[in-house]
Amino acid sequence: MKGKQYNPYENMLSVLTSAAQQLGLDPADYASLCYPERELKVSVPIRMDDGSIQVFEGFRVQHSSARGPCKGGIRYHQDVNMDEVKALAAWMTFKCAVVNIPYGGAKGGVQVDPHKLSREELIRLTRRYTTRIMPIIGPDKDIPAPDVNTNGEVMAWIMDTYSMFNGHCVPGVVTGKPVEIGGSVGRVEATGRGVTIITAECMKANNMNPASTTIAIQGFGNVGGTAAEIFHGNGQKVIAVSDYTGGLYCSDGLPIDEILTFTRSGKLMKDFEKEGIRHITNDELLTCDCDILIPCALENQITEDNADRIQAKIIVEAANGPTSVEADEILQKKNVIVCPDILSNAGGVVVSYFEWVQNIQSLTWDLEEVNAMLNKIMLKAFDEVYTVSEERSVPLRMAAYIVAIKRITTACKLRGGPISLA
Ligand code: GLU
């Protein structure tokens, strides 16, 4: 991780405080949002394939349930820690409020490099972690979903473990499940699709012609890969992409289909070779000559170390928390438009919401319905955020937080306020 003593939770608090001040809120009105409602830290002991026992550290944080059950993904990563999970949980609260779906925010994680575990070890890790967080999750309480390094398969194991202990099938305990066991069509692509919807709106708002706009994408997993595929399918020019091993660049546009086939077969970008395509570093990708930059990897990628060198006119944050507070200030001075994570990447949780609704009603929607509803919700949210940004002359991030904080503090007030039980 780059940047000086980056702490994602402090980053979140700093943005929250500025937005609350913009709104003219009294600290007492948003004090409860500065602290998660519940933080759970668990040990996850598992038997490794060689017979030894290893104990991993796991977390589940519920930031707010003011507007509905807590909602948010589970990530498996070697750098996962409590402050990161706390920030990610808070971002989920704001994200669900921006797109106005009836959820609070949560996040979970296990500090592990899943690439170093066998499939059997990963199953045991997931099942044990599920039993550890079981007292606080459930379809009415807190609904996990995929995040970095987790997927539908992991969700299936969580659902199975939870269902076993409950004695009946409980599909609504997680979203992002495989379609065959209650997942929603369109969920896998939803985050990437949402990113492309928001990017298109940003281009429209800034009178940019999609056909001549160049796009650079950092991260080529589920989100970055899907977004690249949709842009490419629409005839747009994706000129740079990367994974954690490095990036590829071609000013005429990259052959996204070929690169996707390559990486989806488990290969790494550093090994992709084709005439006319140049290998670049991650830093070169972030600072390359492009119109739109879309970070789709981890937090703290755009920092005071590189913000000044960024050439993109628009940044669409598909990752959670990719821009530090310091970098945000630099970008603002450079008139770079930053479309914030809590709006740009909300497509995933929106279709998670559709999945949960389908599970509760024992119904299934078709892809057309899912995508039409996703489109409608994302466009409405963009419009609301954009309007606040214009009215108050504030950047889109500030506007998105203003929309979110208004909704959350109103919910708290209507419920009698945080001290109503005292
Ligand atoms: N992990 C995704 C996010 O950060 C999706 C969360 C969900 O679907 O609950 O938004």
Residues whose N, C-alpha, C, O or C-beta is under 5 A from the ligand:
A	BS01	LIG	K71 G72 G73 I143 A145 P146 D147 N345 G348 V349 S352
